[in-house]
């Protein structure tokens, strides 16, 4: 078993985690640059590779494990930890370790957006712009994400999207589109609340433009897993979809933003790897 740790995740917990793992005799390695975790995971001789960090670290480790037959473990200690929360993996270190050491291996689908793998959610629109601003501001944490979201809200306007899926062509003027393999962005905000990460299908949530006064109400819907019941929200399911938008701009995969063109091709890879769960 190999533990791969992102040293900038965990709000100070990482040194304690490293100490406890090394004291217990586990092999631990820290990442040194973006993409390093993927390389370490792919080249690991160990059968179980554990990602210690946030969604970005989990994404990198999981990317490295796809197609290798190795199993993913997760010790969540990031800003949002969307995939870990979806899978029911505890933020308590001892409980998460119990899942890693005695949990069962369960199949996990992967998604792919313009060739980039994701395991939790991807998207375009408002949340992608916030992800870009969050990454560039240099400070982590939920409070920073909320602050950048509110700043973006003041200047962001809905965009027209064409979505091709299931033999249909749909048009929406939307604030954002989220495609989920898991049920949430992170921190319990369930944007694709009915998603099942092992059913071979992606869940799509399209959110219309809405007024600022509606923000608390929508936030409440997200936290209770009932966003899909709102008249402002449209939900679909598909194995493959193509989104065409009016302008190029940011998109995100598991919260990490990237510059993308007008066309986004998104598909599911059923049972791409195994992950340890309770």
Buried (B, 14 or more C-beta within 10 A) or exposed (E): BBBBBBEBBBEEBBEEBBEBBEEEEBBBEBBEEEEBBBBBBBEBEBEBBBBBBBBBBBBBBBBBBBEBEBBBBBBBBBBBBBBBBBBEBBBEBEEBBEBBBEBEBBBBBBBBBBEBBBBBBBBBBBBBBBBBBBBEEEEBEEEBBBBBBEEBBEEBEBBEBBBBBEEEEBEBEBBBBBBBBBBBBBBBBBBBBEBBBBBEBBBBBBBBBBEEEEEEEBEEBBBEBEBBEBEBBBBBBBBEBBBBBEEEBBBBBBBBBBEBEEEBEBBBBEBBBBBBBB
